[in-house]
Amino acid sequence: MTTDSPWLCGNCNSPLQTGQVDVGYMGNAFPVDLLKCPNCGLVFVPEELALGKMVEVEKQLEDK
């Protein structure tokens, strides 16, 4: 894990670190590398990921 992130946790003010997070939707889980707090586990999802790739995946899963 890296600690060179400029982002700080909103809960405990610790620097966020890159780590694998399981993102789930409609019973499916996908491992994704995202920034997360090493103390409380809060995950940061960048806007471009949430409104881009995640929306595409959600639509594909809903169409099944």
PyMOL Python script that loads the backbone (N, CA, C, O; Angstrom):
from pymol import cmd

cmd.read_pdbstr("""\
ATOM      1  N   MET A   1       0.834  -1.187   0.000  1.00  0.00           N
ATOM      2  CA  MET A   1       0.000   0.000   0.000  1.00  0.00           C
ATOM      3  C   MET A   1       0.874   1.246   0.000  1.00  0.00           C
ATOM      4  O   MET A   1       1.946   1.268   0.605  1.00  0.00           O
ATOM      5  N   THR A   2       0.405   2.275  -0.683  1.00  0.00           N
ATOM      6  CA  THR A   2       1.164   3.513  -0.732  1.00  0.00           C
ATOM      7  C   THR A   2       0.567   4.528   0.236  1.00  0.00           C
ATOM      8  O   THR A   2      -0.622   4.478   0.549  1.00  0.00           O
ATOM      9  N   THR A   3       1.403   5.444   0.702  1.00  0.00           N
ATOM     10  CA  THR A   3       0.940   6.482   1.625  1.00  0.00           C
ATOM     11  C   THR A   3       1.177   7.873   1.070  1.00  0.00           C
ATOM     12  O   THR A   3       1.216   8.841   1.831  1.00  0.00           O
ATOM     13  N   ASP A   4       1.336   7.994  -0.241  1.00  0.00           N
ATOM     14  CA  ASP A   4       1.647   9.289  -0.836  1.00  0.00           C
ATOM     15  C   ASP A   4       0.399  10.038  -1.307  1.00  0.00           C
ATOM     16  O   ASP A   4       0.509  10.929  -2.149  1.00  0.00           O
ATOM     17  N   SER A   5      -0.763   9.707  -0.797  1.00  0.00           N
ATOM     18  CA  SER A   5      -1.999  10.350  -1.208  1.00  0.00           C
ATOM     19  C   SER A   5      -2.173  11.696  -0.502  1.00  0.00           C
ATOM     20  O   SER A   5      -1.885  11.817   0.688  1.00  0.00           O
ATOM     21  N   PRO A   6      -2.646  12.706  -1.239  1.00  0.00           N
ATOM     22  CA  PRO A   6      -2.931  13.996  -0.606  1.00  0.00           C
ATOM     23  C   PRO A   6      -4.289  13.990   0.113  1.00  0.00           C
ATOM     24  O   PRO A   6      -4.624  14.959   0.795  1.00  0.00           O
ATOM     25  N   TRP A   7      -5.064  12.924  -0.029  1.00  0.00           N
ATOM     26  CA  TRP A   7      -6.394  12.851   0.555  1.00  0.00           C
ATOM     27  C   TRP A   7      -6.321  12.393   2.006  1.00  0.00           C
ATOM     28  O   TRP A   7      -5.528  11.518   2.356  1.00  0.00           O
ATOM     29  N   LEU A   8      -7.157  12.995   2.841  1.00  0.00           N
ATOM     30  CA  LEU A   8      -7.249  12.619   4.253  1.00  0.00           C
ATOM     31  C   LEU A   8      -8.646  12.086   4.538  1.00  0.00           C
ATOM     32  O   LEU A   8      -9.621  12.505   3.915  1.00  0.00           O
ATOM     33  N   CYS A   9      -8.732  11.166   5.477  1.00  0.00           N
ATOM     34  CA  CYS A   9     -10.006  10.586   5.890  1.00  0.00           C
ATOM     35  C   CYS A   9     -10.865  11.652   6.559  1.00  0.00           C
ATOM     36  O   CYS A   9     -10.379  12.405   7.402  1.00  0.00           O
ATOM     37  N   GLY A  10     -12.135  11.716   6.188  1.00  0.00           N
ATOM     38  CA  GLY A  10     -13.056  12.661   6.790  1.00  0.00           C
ATOM     39  C   GLY A  10     -13.451  12.283   8.206  1.00  0.00           C
ATOM     40  O   GLY A  10     -13.917  13.130   8.968  1.00  0.00           O
ATOM     41  N   ASN A  11     -13.265  10.994   8.574  1.00  0.00           N
ATOM     42  CA  ASN A  11     -13.619  10.554   9.924  1.00  0.00           C
ATOM     43  C   ASN A  11     -12.476  10.749  10.916  1.00  0.00           C
ATOM     44  O   ASN A  11     -12.683  11.272  12.011  1.00  0.00           O
ATOM     45  N   CYS A  12     -11.266  10.327  10.530  1.00  0.00           N
ATOM     46  CA  CYS A  12     -10.167  10.318  11.508  1.00  0.00           C
ATOM     47  C   CYS A  12      -8.927  11.098  11.055  1.00  0.00           C
ATOM     48  O   CYS A  12      -7.895  11.071  11.726  1.00  0.00           O
ATOM     49  N   ASN A  13      -9.032  11.794   9.914  1.00  0.00           N
ATOM     50  CA  ASN A  13      -7.970  12.683   9.439  1.00  0.00           C
ATOM     51  C   ASN A  13      -6.652  11.967   9.124  1.00  0.00           C
ATOM     52  O   ASN A  13      -5.599  12.603   9.107  1.00  0.00           O
ATOM     53  N   SER A  14      -6.696  10.667   8.877  1.00  0.00           N
ATOM     54  CA  SER A  14      -5.502   9.906   8.498  1.00  0.00           C
ATOM     55  C   SER A  14      -5.317   9.954   6.986  1.00  0.00           C
ATOM     56  O   SER A  14      -6.306  10.040   6.258  1.00  0.00           O
ATOM     57  N   PRO A  15      -4.080   9.902   6.492  1.00  0.00           N
ATOM     58  CA  PRO A  15      -3.861   9.850   5.043  1.00  0.00           C
ATOM     59  C   PRO A  15      -4.436   8.562   4.463  1.00  0.00           C
ATOM     60  O   PRO A  15      -4.247   7.482   5.021  1.00  0.00           O
ATOM     61  N   LEU A  16      -5.142   8.687   3.337  1.00  0.00           N
ATOM     62  CA  LEU A  16      -5.703   7.511   2.679  1.00  0.00           C
ATOM     63  C   LEU A  16      -4.603   6.736   1.969  1.00  0.00           C
ATOM     64  O   LEU A  16      -3.618   7.311   1.505  1.00  0.00           O
ATOM     65  N   GLN A  17      -4.788   5.425   1.894  1.00  0.00           N
ATOM     66  CA  GLN A  17      -3.829   4.544   1.239  1.00  0.00           C
ATOM     67  C   GLN A  17      -4.551   3.739   0.171  1.00  0.00           C
ATOM     68  O   GLN A  17      -5.728   3.413   0.320  1.00  0.00           O
ATOM     69  N   THR A  18      -3.844   3.421  -0.903  1.00  0.00           N
ATOM     70  CA  THR A  18      -4.411   2.593  -1.958  1.00  0.00           C
ATOM     71  C   THR A  18      -4.485   1.155  -1.482  1.00  0.00           C
ATOM     72  O   THR A  18      -3.519   0.611  -0.946  1.00  0.00           O
ATOM     73  N   GLY A  19      -5.641   0.550  -1.685  1.00  0.00           N
ATOM     74  CA  GLY A  19      -5.821  -0.840  -1.296  1.00  0.00           C
ATOM     75  C   GLY A  19      -6.991  -1.453  -2.029  1.00  0.00           C
ATOM     76  O   GLY A  19      -7.819  -0.737  -2.592  1.00  0.00           O
ATOM     77  N   GLN A  20      -7.067  -2.766  -2.027  1.00  0.00           N
ATOM     78  CA  GLN A  20      -8.135  -3.468  -2.718  1.00  0.00           C
ATOM     79  C   GLN A  20      -9.418  -3.432  -1.889  1.00  0.00           C
ATOM     80  O   GLN A  20      -9.419  -3.712  -0.691  1.00  0.00           O
ATOM     81  N   VAL A  21     -10.504  -3.080  -2.568  1.00  0.00           N
ATOM     82  CA  VAL A  21     -11.818  -2.979  -1.949  1.00  0.00           C
ATOM     83  C   VAL A  21     -12.782  -3.791  -2.800  1.00  0.00           C
ATOM     84  O   VAL A  21     -12.717  -3.736  -4.028  1.00  0.00           O
ATOM     85  N   ASP A  22     -13.670  -4.539  -2.170  1.00  0.00           N
ATOM     86  CA  ASP A  22     -14.707  -5.259  -2.910  1.00  0.00           C
ATOM     87  C   ASP A  22     -15.911  -4.340  -3.080  1.00  0.00           C
ATOM     88  O   ASP A  22     -16.520  -3.905  -2.103  1.00  0.00           O
ATOM     89  N   VAL A  23     -16.243  -4.051  -4.337  1.00  0.00           N
ATOM     90  CA  VAL A  23     -17.389  -3.219  -4.662  1.00  0.00           C
ATOM     91  C   VAL A  23     -18.505  -4.163  -5.092  1.00  0.00           C
ATOM     92  O   VAL A  23     -18.324  -4.977  -5.998  1.00  0.00           O
ATOM     93  N   GLY A  24     -19.657  -4.051  -4.440  1.00  0.00           N
ATOM     94  CA  GLY A  24     -20.754  -4.955  -4.740  1.00  0.00           C
ATOM     95  C   GLY A  24     -21.962  -4.250  -5.314  1.00  0.00           C
ATOM     96  O   GLY A  24     -22.255  -3.102  -4.980  1.00  0.00           O
ATOM     97  N   TYR A  25     -22.667  -4.971  -6.199  1.00  0.00           N
ATOM     98  CA  TYR A  25     -23.900  -4.446  -6.781  1.00  0.00           C
ATOM     99  C   TYR A  25     -24.734  -5.616  -7.275  1.00  0.00           C
ATOM    100  O   TYR A  25     -24.239  -6.454  -8.029  1.00  0.00           O
ATOM    101  N   MET A  26     -25.966  -5.682  -6.868  1.00  0.00           N
ATOM    102  CA  MET A  26     -26.906  -6.724  -7.280  1.00  0.00           C
ATOM    103  C   MET A  26     -26.337  -8.134  -7.095  1.00  0.00           C
ATOM    104  O   MET A  26     -26.476  -8.982  -7.977  1.00  0.00           O
ATOM    105  N   GLY A  27     -25.708  -8.378  -5.967  1.00  0.00           N
ATOM    106  CA  GLY A  27     -25.186  -9.705  -5.671  1.00  0.00           C
ATOM    107  C   GLY A  27     -23.862 -10.044  -6.311  1.00  0.00           C
ATOM    108  O   GLY A  27     -23.371 -11.161  -6.151  1.00  0.00           O
ATOM    109  N   ASN A  28     -23.273  -9.114  -7.027  1.00  0.00           N
ATOM    110  CA  ASN A  28     -21.973  -9.313  -7.659  1.00  0.00           C
ATOM    111  C   ASN A  28     -20.940  -8.460  -6.936  1.00  0.00           C
ATOM    112  O   ASN A  28     -21.234  -7.337  -6.527  1.00  0.00           O
ATOM    113  N   ALA A  29     -19.731  -8.990  -6.777  1.00  0.00           N
ATOM    114  CA  ALA A  29     -18.651  -8.242  -6.127  1.00  0.00           C
ATOM    115  C   ALA A  29     -17.450  -8.180  -7.061  1.00  0.00           C
ATOM    116  O   ALA A  29     -17.129  -9.148  -7.750  1.00  0.00           O
ATOM    117  N   PHE A  30     -16.801  -7.036  -7.073  1.00  0.00           N
ATOM    118  CA  PHE A  30     -15.655  -6.801  -7.944  1.00  0.00           C
ATOM    119  C   PHE A  30     -14.523  -6.200  -7.130  1.00  0.00           C
ATOM    120  O   PHE A  30     -14.734  -5.203  -6.439  1.00  0.00           O
ATOM    121  N   PRO A  31     -13.328  -6.776  -7.191  1.00  0.00           N
ATOM    122  CA  PRO A  31     -12.196  -6.166  -6.485  1.00  0.00           C
ATOM    123  C   PRO A  31     -11.689  -4.947  -7.260  1.00  0.00           C
ATOM    124  O   PRO A  31     -11.459  -5.019  -8.468  1.00  0.00           O
ATOM    125  N   VAL A  32     -11.521  -3.838  -6.558  1.00  0.00           N
ATOM    126  CA  VAL A  32     -11.078  -2.585  -7.174  1.00  0.00           C
ATOM    127  C   VAL A  32     -10.042  -1.946  -6.259  1.00  0.00           C
ATOM    128  O   VAL A  32     -10.200  -1.967  -5.038  1.00  0.00           O
ATOM    129  N   ASP A  33      -8.984  -1.378  -6.832  1.00  0.00           N
ATOM    130  CA  ASP A  33      -8.001  -0.635  -6.046  1.00  0.00           C
ATOM    131  C   ASP A  33      -8.491   0.802  -5.889  1.00  0.00           C
ATOM    132  O   ASP A  33      -8.622   1.538  -6.867  1.00  0.00           O
ATOM    133  N   LEU A  34      -8.757   1.183  -4.652  1.00  0.00           N
ATOM    134  CA  LEU A  34      -9.234   2.528  -4.344  1.00  0.00           C
ATOM    135  C   LEU A  34      -8.497   3.051  -3.124  1.00  0.00           C
ATOM    136  O   LEU A  34      -7.814   2.302  -2.425  1.00  0.00           O
ATOM    137  N   LEU A  35      -8.644   4.349  -2.877  1.00  0.00           N
ATOM    138  CA  LEU A  35      -8.080   4.939  -1.669  1.00  0.00           C
ATOM    139  C   LEU A  35      -8.988   4.618  -0.495  1.00  0.00           C
ATOM    140  O   LEU A  35     -10.207   4.766  -0.586  1.00  0.00           O
ATOM    141  N   LYS A  36      -8.392   4.175   0.615  1.00  0.00           N
ATOM    142  CA  LYS A  36      -9.175   3.889   1.811  1.00  0.00           C
ATOM    143  C   LYS A  36      -8.374   4.242   3.044  1.00  0.00           C
ATOM    144  O   LYS A  36      -7.146   4.320   3.009  1.00  0.00           O
ATOM    145  N   CYS A  37      -9.091   4.453   4.138  1.00  0.00           N
ATOM    146  CA  CYS A  37      -8.456   4.802   5.402  1.00  0.00           C
ATOM    147  C   CYS A  37      -7.921   3.536   6.065  1.00  0.00           C
ATOM    148  O   CYS A  37      -8.654   2.558   6.210  1.00  0.00           O
ATOM    149  N   PRO A  38      -6.650   3.545   6.469  1.00  0.00           N
ATOM    150  CA  PRO A  38      -6.090   2.370   7.134  1.00  0.00           C
ATOM    151  C   PRO A  38      -6.630   2.177   8.552  1.00  0.00           C
ATOM    152  O   PRO A  38      -6.490   1.097   9.126  1.00  0.00           O
ATOM    153  N   ASN A  39      -7.244   3.216   9.118  1.00  0.00           N
ATOM    154  CA  ASN A  39      -7.761   3.133  10.494  1.00  0.00           C
ATOM    155  C   ASN A  39      -9.222   2.704  10.548  1.00  0.00           C
ATOM    156  O   ASN A  39      -9.554   1.705  11.186  1.00  0.00           O
ATOM    157  N   CYS A  40     -10.092   3.452   9.884  1.00  0.00           N
ATOM    158  CA  CYS A  40     -11.525   3.172   9.994  1.00  0.00           C
ATOM    159  C   CYS A  40     -12.113   2.450   8.781  1.00  0.00           C
ATOM    160  O   CYS A  40     -13.237   1.952   8.844  1.00  0.00           O
ATOM    161  N   GLY A  41     -11.357   2.389   7.669  1.00  0.00           N
ATOM    162  CA  GLY A  41     -11.819   1.664   6.490  1.00  0.00           C
ATOM    163  C   GLY A  41     -12.684   2.466   5.537  1.00  0.00           C
ATOM    164  O   GLY A  41     -13.164   1.917   4.544  1.00  0.00           O
ATOM    165  N   LEU A  42     -12.902   3.764   5.809  1.00  0.00           N
ATOM    166  CA  LEU A  42     -13.681   4.605   4.905  1.00  0.00           C
ATOM    167  C   LEU A  42     -13.030   4.593   3.523  1.00  0.00           C
ATOM    168  O   LEU A  42     -11.810   4.716   3.412  1.00  0.00           O
ATOM    169  N   VAL A  43     -13.839   4.446   2.468  1.00  0.00           N
ATOM    170  CA  VAL A  43     -13.325   4.340   1.098  1.00  0.00           C
ATOM    171  C   VAL A  43     -13.673   5.604   0.327  1.00  0.00           C
ATOM    172  O   VAL A  43     -14.783   6.124   0.437  1.00  0.00           O
ATOM    173  N   PHE A  44     -12.710   6.095  -0.459  1.00  0.00           N
ATOM    174  CA  PHE A  44     -12.919   7.249  -1.328  1.00  0.00           C
ATOM    175  C   PHE A  44     -13.135   6.747  -2.752  1.00  0.00           C
ATOM    176  O   PHE A  44     -12.265   6.094  -3.328  1.00  0.00           O
ATOM    177  N   VAL A  45     -14.319   7.061  -3.320  1.00  0.00           N
ATOM    178  CA  VAL A  45     -14.630   6.703  -4.707  1.00  0.00           C
ATOM    179  C   VAL A  45     -14.596   7.999  -5.512  1.00  0.00           C
ATOM    180  O   VAL A  45     -15.446   8.868  -5.317  1.00  0.00           O
ATOM    181  N   PRO A  46     -13.625   8.139  -6.416  1.00  0.00           N
ATOM    182  CA  PRO A  46     -13.543   9.368  -7.213  1.00  0.00           C
ATOM    183  C   PRO A  46     -14.798   9.564  -8.073  1.00  0.00           C
ATOM    184  O   PRO A  46     -15.395   8.595  -8.541  1.00  0.00           O
ATOM    185  N   GLU A  47     -15.183  10.807  -8.271  1.00  0.00           N
ATOM    186  CA  GLU A  47     -16.393  11.133  -9.031  1.00  0.00           C
ATOM    187  C   GLU A  47     -16.368  10.525 -10.427  1.00  0.00           C
ATOM    188  O   GLU A  47     -17.378   9.993 -10.888  1.00  0.00           O
ATOM    189  N   GLU A  48     -15.220  10.597 -11.107  1.00  0.00           N
ATOM    190  CA  GLU A  48     -15.159  10.075 -12.469  1.00  0.00           C
ATOM    191  C   GLU A  48     -15.385   8.563 -12.514  1.00  0.00           C
ATOM    192  O   GLU A  48     -15.917   8.051 -13.499  1.00  0.00           O
ATOM    193  N   LEU A  49     -14.995   7.850 -11.474  1.00  0.00           N
ATOM    194  CA  LEU A  49     -15.245   6.411 -11.405  1.00  0.00           C
ATOM    195  C   LEU A  49     -16.715   6.146 -11.092  1.00  0.00           C
ATOM    196  O   LEU A  49     -17.338   5.287 -11.716  1.00  0.00           O
ATOM    197  N   ALA A  50     -17.265   6.875 -10.135  1.00  0.00           N
ATOM    198  CA  ALA A  50     -18.658   6.676  -9.732  1.00  0.00           C
ATOM    199  C   ALA A  50     -19.635   7.007 -10.857  1.00  0.00           C
ATOM    200  O   ALA A  50     -20.629   6.303 -11.041  1.00  0.00           O
ATOM    201  N   LEU A  51     -19.365   8.061 -11.603  1.00  0.00           N
ATOM    202  CA  LEU A  51     -20.280   8.492 -12.661  1.00  0.00           C
ATOM    203  C   LEU A  51     -19.927   7.917 -14.024  1.00  0.00           C
ATOM    204  O   LEU A  51     -20.703   8.050 -14.971  1.00  0.00           O
ATOM    205  N   GLY A  52     -18.778   7.285 -14.135  1.00  0.00           N
ATOM    206  CA  GLY A  52     -18.341   6.722 -15.416  1.00  0.00           C
ATOM    207  C   GLY A  52     -18.447   5.215 -15.433  1.00  0.00           C
ATOM    208  O   GLY A  52     -19.498   4.660 -15.753  1.00  0.00           O
ATOM    209  N   LYS A  53     -17.373   4.564 -15.095  1.00  0.00           N
ATOM    210  CA  LYS A  53     -17.276   3.109 -15.201  1.00  0.00           C
ATOM    211  C   LYS A  53     -18.307   2.393 -14.329  1.00  0.00           C
ATOM    212  O   LYS A  53     -18.897   1.403 -14.764  1.00  0.00           O
ATOM    213  N   MET A  54     -18.531   2.877 -13.110  1.00  0.00           N
ATOM    214  CA  MET A  54     -19.488   2.203 -12.226  1.00  0.00           C
ATOM    215  C   MET A  54     -20.915   2.259 -12.790  1.00  0.00           C
ATOM    216  O   MET A  54     -21.662   1.288 -12.676  1.00  0.00           O
ATOM    217  N   VAL A  55     -21.286   3.366 -13.384  1.00  0.00           N
ATOM    218  CA  VAL A  55     -22.617   3.492 -13.974  1.00  0.00           C
ATOM    219  C   VAL A  55     -22.743   2.524 -15.150  1.00  0.00           C
ATOM    220  O   VAL A  55     -23.789   1.899 -15.323  1.00  0.00           O
ATOM    221  N   GLU A  56     -21.689   2.393 -15.960  1.00  0.00           N
ATOM    222  CA  GLU A  56     -21.705   1.458 -17.083  1.00  0.00           C
ATOM    223  C   GLU A  56     -21.903   0.026 -16.605  1.00  0.00           C
ATOM    224  O   GLU A  56     -22.709  -0.715 -17.168  1.00  0.00           O
ATOM    225  N   VAL A  57     -21.169  -0.364 -15.568  1.00  0.00           N
ATOM    226  CA  VAL A  57     -21.266  -1.719 -15.025  1.00  0.00           C
ATOM    227  C   VAL A  57     -22.656  -1.959 -14.447  1.00  0.00           C
ATOM    228  O   VAL A  57     -23.225  -3.032 -14.650  1.00  0.00           O
ATOM    229  N   GLU A  58     -23.213  -0.988 -13.734  1.00  0.00           N
ATOM    230  CA  GLU A  58     -24.543  -1.121 -13.167  1.00  0.00           C
ATOM    231  C   GLU A  58     -25.569  -1.356 -14.276  1.00  0.00           C
ATOM    232  O   GLU A  58     -26.422  -2.235 -14.149  1.00  0.00           O
ATOM    233  N   LYS A  59     -25.498  -0.586 -15.355  1.00  0.00           N
ATOM    234  CA  LYS A  59     -26.446  -0.744 -16.467  1.00  0.00           C
ATOM    235  C   LYS A  59     -26.316  -2.127 -17.098  1.00  0.00           C
ATOM    236  O   LYS A  59     -27.320  -2.756 -17.429  1.00  0.00           O
ATOM    237  N   GLN A  60     -25.082  -2.602 -17.265  1.00  0.00           N
ATOM    238  CA  GLN A  60     -24.884  -3.930 -17.850  1.00  0.00           C
ATOM    239  C   GLN A  60     -25.473  -5.016 -16.969  1.00  0.00           C
ATOM    240  O   GLN A  60     -26.097  -5.952 -17.469  1.00  0.00           O
ATOM    241  N   LEU A  61     -25.280  -4.899 -15.647  1.00  0.00           N
ATOM    242  CA  LEU A  61     -25.826  -5.900 -14.725  1.00  0.00           C
ATOM    243  C   LEU A  61     -27.356  -5.852 -14.695  1.00  0.00           C
ATOM    244  O   LEU A  61     -28.012  -6.890 -14.607  1.00  0.00           O
ATOM    245  N   GLU A  62     -27.912  -4.657 -14.768  1.00  0.00           N
ATOM    246  CA  GLU A  62     -29.373  -4.530 -14.749  1.00  0.00           C
ATOM    247  C   GLU A  62     -30.006  -5.076 -16.014  1.00  0.00           C
ATOM    248  O   GLU A  62     -31.146  -5.539 -15.987  1.00  0.00           O
ATOM    249  N   ASP A  63     -29.277  -5.025 -17.125  1.00  0.00           N
ATOM    250  CA  ASP A  63     -29.811  -5.519 -18.406  1.00  0.00           C
ATOM    251  C   ASP A  63     -29.814  -7.038 -18.495  1.00  0.00           C
ATOM    252  O   ASP A  63     -30.460  -7.603 -19.377  1.00  0.00           O
ATOM    253  N   LYS A  64     -29.103  -7.704 -17.595  1.00  0.00           N
ATOM    254  CA  LYS A  64     -29.017  -9.186 -17.644  1.00  0.00           C
ATOM    255  C   LYS A  64     -30.312  -9.821 -17.223  1.00  0.00           C
ATOM    256  O   LYS A  64     -30.421 -11.047 -17.204  1.00  0.00           O
TER     257      LYS A  64
END
""", "prot")
cmd.dss("prot")
cmd.show_as("cartoon", "prot")
cmd.util.cbc("prot")
cmd.orient("prot")
